[in-house]
């Protein structure tokens, strides 16, 4: 009975995903996905707004939209142009749109996870 209770406790926790972080190494990190990221990764991107990407709030979304990044798939295009390199994408987001380190990391990991799921 204790094993069954433990199973249900573990099943209620948010998913944990191992995501490779280093390009030339096998370095990995354990990432707890937010509900927003889980929702984003759970289905094809379609025509989702930029604010559907984890880490992109209304303020950052407005800055991105003002420069033509109004849809999630357009932001994904930039991520792919940067060869899915999270560090390069984060630096671009921070330097071009004044994103915080947290926002940049969340959005990069969200897009990377979506790529793993659909590409």
N, C-alpha and C positions, 0 to 999 in steps of 0.2 A: 504494500500500500504506500509506503514511503517513496518508493521509486516512481510511482504514478504521480504523486504530489509534486515531486521534484521535476518530473517531465513537464507538468502543466505550468510550474513556476518558470522554467526555462523557456517554454513556448511563448510565454507572454512578454518576454524581453524583446527589445528592438533587435532587428537583424544586425549581425556583425559581419563585416565584409573585409577580407584581406585584399588590399590594393597595392600593387607594386609601385613604389615611389621612385626608385632609382632607375635611370635609363641604362647605365652600363653595369649595374649590380643587381643582385637579387634581393635588395633591401625591400622589406615590406613593412607595412604598418597596419594596425588594427583600427578600423574606423567604425564608429557607431553612426548609423544613418539616421538622420532626422526624419520625421514624418513627411516633411515637404520633399525630401530627396526620395524617399520610398515611393511617394505618389508619382513623382516625375519619372522614375526609372521603371515604374510598373506598366507602362504602355508606350506605344510609339509616340514620337514627339508631335507629329502633326503640325498644327498651327498655334501651338501654345504661346502665350505671351512671355516676354523676357522674365517677368517676375515669377514664373512657374519654376525657374531654376533655383535650386537651393542656394542661399547666400545672396540672392538678388532681391533686395527689398524695394519698396516704391521709390525711394530717393535715388538709389543707384540705378534702378530701372529707368527712371526719367532721364538720367544722364546718358545712359546707353541708348535709349530711344532717340534722344536729340541728335545723336551721331549715326543714326540709321540701324542700330541694333535693337529693333523693337520686338523681334520674335526670337524664341529660343533657338530655332534652327539656324538663324543668322549668327548667333553667338557660338553655336556648335561649329559652324563653318570656320570661324576664327580659331577655335580650339583645334580643329583638324589642320588648318594651315600651319599651326605651331606644332604639328606632328604629335598631338596628344601629350605634349610635355607639360606636365602640371606646373612646374616652376616657371617656365617661360610664359605660360598663360596667366599665372598669378601676377608676375611682374608687369605684363602688359595691362592687366586690369587695374592694378594699383597705380601705375604711372600714367595711364591714359584717362582714368575715370575716378581717381582718388578713392578706390575701394580700400577697405581695411584689409589687413592680413587675413582676418577670419572670413570675411566675405569672399575674398579671392580664393582661399583654400576650399571653402564649402562649395563654391560654384565649380571649381576645377574638378574636385572629386565627384561631384554630382554628374558632370558631363562625362567624366571618364567611366563612371559606372554605367551610364546610359550606353556608352560606346561598347562596353563589354557585353551588355545585354542585347544590343540590336545590330552591331556591325560585325 
